[in-house]
Amino acid sequence: MNSDDDIAVVCIDVFREFQDGTRVIKVLRGTNLTVRKGDFIAIVGASGSGKTTLLNLIGGLDKPTSGTILVDDIDITTLNDDQMSEMRRHKVGVLFQDQHLLPIFTALENVEVPMLLDDVRVEKRHKKAIELLKAVGVEHRAHHMPHELSGGMRSRVALARALANDPAVLLCDEPTGDLDHKTGGEIISLMKNLAKKERRAVLVVTHDPEVARMADKILLLRDGVLVEELVGAFFQVSGVDVEAGPKDRDTPVEG
């Protein structure tokens, strides 16, 4: 039986609405989600369905209109701005499609940035940055600038940076969008292996059925609610079939 210590993320009846003039846009409509440590979860859905909004809420970059979000047993919906910043530094790693590496820093220095912000001593952060670059397979490029690296190498450096402060949760928004099929698959495999080895929860938003196929579970965000069913039908629109759970019912994911 799993204990509460196994749970990395919980979303309970999360709503997110935006005001557009006189119109209210309801993006999330009571979303429920439970992610355990070591889980590798893919979130799919049509453009504009709220996938990135959900990641932003879990990452503390936005606040829900209503509902509760817990990250590593911390109710982040109750935090003030300073507490939220501290939570993001220590509990959440983020990996974007375009990496956001600092162009004036080497690969090593980019990985050191989160630790620098957390006042980690020079020797300690240097040693850890090298270990992380080795873990993602690019320690031999530690002193290269971002423009000297291939797209796959930049993604690996960005992954190392996202892991620098040992986050409980890694959030990835289309992390393979700019990569070729082979390189993208390598990055996803690496993230999945690290998630299992280090018991870190990984949530990946993707439009790529091959990425989704590699997840432990595929969740479809539809009409503001996460569902586990009919995901295969979602991908069949583009001619690709992805097996993902039973297809004979349409049940919200238990929170």
C-alpha positions as CSV (number, residue, x, y, z in Angstrom):
1,M,0.0,0.0,0.0
2,N,1.3,3.5,-0.9
3,S,1.6,6.0,2.0
4,D,1.1,9.8,1.8
5,D,4.9,10.0,1.7
6,D,4.7,8.6,-1.8
7,I,2.6,11.4,-3.1
8,A,4.3,14.3,-5.0
9,V,1.4,16.3,-6.4
10,V,-2.3,16.5,-5.6
11,C,-4.8,18.8,-7.3
12,I,-8.3,18.9,-5.7
13,D,-11.2,20.5,-7.6
14,V,-8.9,23.0,-9.3
15,F,-10.7,25.7,-11.3
16,R,-8.9,28.5,-13.3
17,E,-10.9,31.2,-15.0
18,F,-9.7,34.2,-17.0
19,Q,-11.6,37.5,-17.6
20,D,-11.7,38.6,-21.2
21,G,-13.6,41.9,-21.2
22,T,-17.1,41.0,-20.2
23,R,-16.5,37.3,-20.9
24,V,-15.3,34.7,-18.4
25,I,-13.1,32.0,-20.0
26,K,-13.2,28.8,-17.9
27,V,-10.0,26.9,-18.7
28,L,-9.9,24.3,-15.8
29,R,-13.3,23.1,-14.5
30,G,-12.6,21.1,-11.4
31,T,-9.5,19.2,-12.3
32,N,-8.3,16.4,-10.0
33,L,-4.9,14.8,-10.1
34,T,-2.7,12.6,-7.9
35,V,0.9,12.0,-9.0
36,R,3.2,9.8,-6.9
37,K,7.0,10.0,-6.6
38,G,8.6,8.1,-9.5
39,D,5.6,8.6,-11.8
40,F,6.2,9.7,-15.3
41,I,2.9,11.2,-16.6
42,A,2.1,12.6,-20.0
43,I,-0.6,15.2,-20.3
44,V,-2.2,15.7,-23.8
45,G,-5.0,17.7,-25.2
46,A,-6.0,20.1,-27.9
47,S,-4.2,23.4,-28.2
48,G,-5.7,25.9,-25.8
49,S,-7.1,23.1,-23.6
50,G,-5.3,24.4,-20.5
51,K,-2.3,22.0,-20.4
52,T,0.3,24.7,-19.8
53,T,-2.1,26.5,-17.4
54,L,-2.1,23.3,-15.3
55,L,1.7,23.1,-15.3
56,N,1.9,26.8,-14.3
57,L,-0.5,26.2,-11.4
58,I,1.5,23.2,-10.1
59,G,4.7,25.1,-10.5
60,G,3.5,28.1,-8.6
61,L,3.7,30.5,-11.5
62,D,-0.1,31.1,-11.3
63,K,-2.8,30.6,-8.8
64,P,-6.1,28.8,-9.2
65,T,-9.4,30.6,-9.1
66,S,-10.4,28.0,-6.6
67,G,-9.3,24.5,-5.4
68,T,-6.3,23.1,-3.6
69,I,-2.8,22.1,-4.9
70,L,-0.3,20.3,-2.8
71,V,3.3,19.9,-3.9
72,D,5.4,17.5,-1.8
73,D,2.8,17.9,1.0
74,I,2.8,21.7,0.9
75,D,-0.5,23.5,0.1
76,I,0.9,26.0,-2.3
77,T,-2.4,27.8,-2.7
78,T,-1.9,29.2,0.8
79,L,1.6,30.6,0.3
80,N,2.5,34.3,0.0
81,D,4.9,35.5,-2.8
82,D,8.1,34.9,-0.8
83,Q,7.0,31.5,0.3
84,M,6.0,30.6,-3.3
85,S,9.4,31.7,-4.6
86,E,11.1,29.5,-2.0
87,M,8.8,26.6,-2.9
88,R,9.6,26.9,-6.6
89,R,13.4,26.9,-5.9
90,H,13.3,23.8,-3.8
91,K,10.4,21.7,-4.9
92,V,9.9,22.3,-8.6
93,G,12.1,21.9,-11.7
94,V,11.0,23.2,-15.0
95,L,12.0,22.2,-18.5
96,F,10.8,24.3,-21.5
97,Q,10.9,23.6,-25.2
98,D,13.4,26.4,-25.9
99,Q,15.6,25.6,-22.9
100,H,16.1,29.2,-21.8
101,L,19.8,28.7,-21.3
102,L,21.7,31.9,-20.5
103,P,23.8,32.6,-23.6
104,I,26.7,34.3,-21.7
105,F,27.2,31.3,-19.4
106,T,28.9,28.0,-20.1
107,A,26.9,24.7,-19.7
108,L,28.4,24.3,-16.2
109,E,27.6,27.8,-15.2
110,N,24.0,27.4,-16.4
111,V,23.5,24.4,-14.2
112,E,25.0,26.2,-11.3
113,V,22.5,29.1,-11.5
114,P,19.7,27.6,-9.3
115,M,22.3,26.8,-6.7
116,L,23.9,30.2,-6.9
117,L,20.4,31.7,-6.2
118,D,20.2,29.5,-3.1
119,D,23.7,30.6,-1.8
120,V,25.3,27.2,-2.2
121,R,29.1,27.4,-1.7
122,V,31.2,27.6,-4.9
123,E,33.0,24.2,-4.4
124,K,29.7,22.4,-3.6
125,R,27.7,23.8,-6.5
126,H,30.6,23.2,-9.0
127,K,30.9,19.6,-7.9
128,K,27.2,19.0,-8.1
129,A,26.9,20.7,-11.5
130,I,29.6,18.4,-12.9
131,E,27.8,15.3,-11.4
132,L,24.5,16.4,-13.0
133,L,26.1,17.0,-16.4
134,K,27.6,13.6,-16.2
135,A,24.2,12.1,-15.3
136,V,22.7,13.5,-18.5
137,G,25.8,12.6,-20.6
138,V,27.3,16.0,-21.5
139,E,30.0,16.5,-18.8
140,H,32.5,16.7,-21.7
141,R,30.8,19.8,-22.8
142,A,30.8,21.5,-19.4
143,H,32.9,24.5,-20.6
144,H,31.1,25.1,-23.9
145,M,28.7,28.0,-24.5
146,P,25.1,27.2,-25.4
147,H,25.6,28.3,-29.1
148,E,28.4,25.7,-29.3
149,L,26.0,22.8,-28.4
150,S,23.5,20.9,-30.5
151,G,19.8,21.1,-29.7
152,G,20.0,17.7,-27.9
153,M,22.9,18.8,-25.8
154,R,21.2,22.1,-24.8
155,S,18.2,20.1,-23.7
156,R,20.4,17.8,-21.6
157,V,22.0,20.9,-20.0
158,A,18.6,22.4,-19.3
159,L,17.5,19.1,-17.7
160,A,20.6,19.1,-15.5
161,R,19.8,22.7,-14.5
162,A,16.2,21.8,-13.7
163,L,17.4,19.1,-11.3
164,A,20.0,21.2,-9.6
165,N,18.1,21.8,-6.4
166,D,16.7,18.2,-6.2
167,P,13.1,19.1,-6.9
168,A,10.3,16.7,-5.9
169,V,8.5,17.5,-9.2
170,L,9.8,18.1,-12.7
171,L,7.5,19.9,-15.1
172,C,8.1,19.7,-18.8
173,D,6.3,21.8,-21.4
174,E,6.8,20.3,-24.9
175,P,10.5,19.5,-24.0
176,T,11.1,17.7,-27.3
177,G,9.3,20.1,-29.6
178,D,12.5,21.4,-31.3
179,L,14.3,18.1,-31.4
180,D,14.4,15.3,-34.0
181,H,12.7,12.0,-33.3
182,K,15.8,10.1,-32.1
183,T,17.1,12.9,-29.9
184,G,13.7,13.6,-28.4
185,G,13.3,10.0,-27.5
186,E,16.7,10.0,-25.8
187,I,15.8,13.0,-23.7
188,I,12.5,11.4,-22.6
189,S,14.1,8.1,-21.8
190,L,16.7,10.0,-19.7
191,M,14.0,11.9,-17.8
192,K,12.0,8.7,-17.2
193,N,15.0,6.8,-15.9
194,L,16.0,9.6,-13.6
195,A,12.4,9.8,-12.3
196,K,12.5,6.1,-11.4
197,K,16.0,6.2,-9.9
198,E,15.5,9.3,-7.8
199,R,11.7,8.9,-7.1
200,R,11.0,12.2,-8.7
201,A,7.5,12.9,-10.2
202,V,7.7,14.0,-13.9
203,L,4.8,15.6,-15.7
204,V,5.2,16.2,-19.5
205,V,2.9,18.2,-21.6
206,T,3.2,17.0,-25.2
207,H,1.5,16.9,-28.6
208,D,3.9,14.1,-29.7
209,P,2.3,10.6,-29.5
210,E,5.7,8.9,-29.4
211,V,6.5,10.9,-26.2
212,A,3.2,10.1,-24.7
213,R,3.7,6.4,-25.5
214,M,6.7,6.3,-23.2
215,A,4.8,7.6,-20.1
216,D,3.5,5.4,-17.3
217,K,0.1,7.0,-17.8
218,I,-1.4,9.3,-20.4
219,L,-4.0,11.9,-19.2
220,L,-6.2,13.8,-21.6
221,L,-7.2,17.3,-20.6
222,R,-10.6,17.8,-22.1
223,D,-13.3,20.4,-21.2
224,G,-11.2,21.5,-18.3
225,V,-11.1,18.1,-16.7
226,L,-8.4,15.4,-16.8
227,V,-9.5,12.0,-18.0
228,E,-7.7,8.8,-18.6
229,E,-10.0,7.3,-21.2
230,L,-10.3,7.8,-25.0
231,V,-6.7,9.0,-25.4
232,G,-6.2,6.6,-28.3
233,A,-9.1,8.3,-30.1
234,F,-7.5,11.7,-29.5
235,F,-4.4,10.6,-31.3
236,Q,-6.2,8.8,-34.1
237,V,-7.3,12.1,-35.4
238,S,-3.8,12.5,-36.7
239,G,-3.5,8.9,-37.8
240,V,-1.5,7.7,-34.8
241,D,-2.9,5.2,-32.3
242,V,-1.7,5.3,-28.7
243,E,-2.9,2.7,-26.3
244,A,-3.8,4.3,-22.9
245,G,-6.1,2.5,-20.5
246,P,-9.6,1.3,-21.1
247,K,-11.6,3.0,-23.9
248,D,-15.1,2.1,-22.9
249,R,-15.8,4.7,-20.3
250,D,-15.1,8.4,-19.6
251,T,-14.2,8.8,-16.0
252,P,-12.4,11.7,-14.3
253,V,-9.1,10.8,-12.7
254,E,-9.3,10.2,-9.0
255,G,-7.8,13.0,-7.0
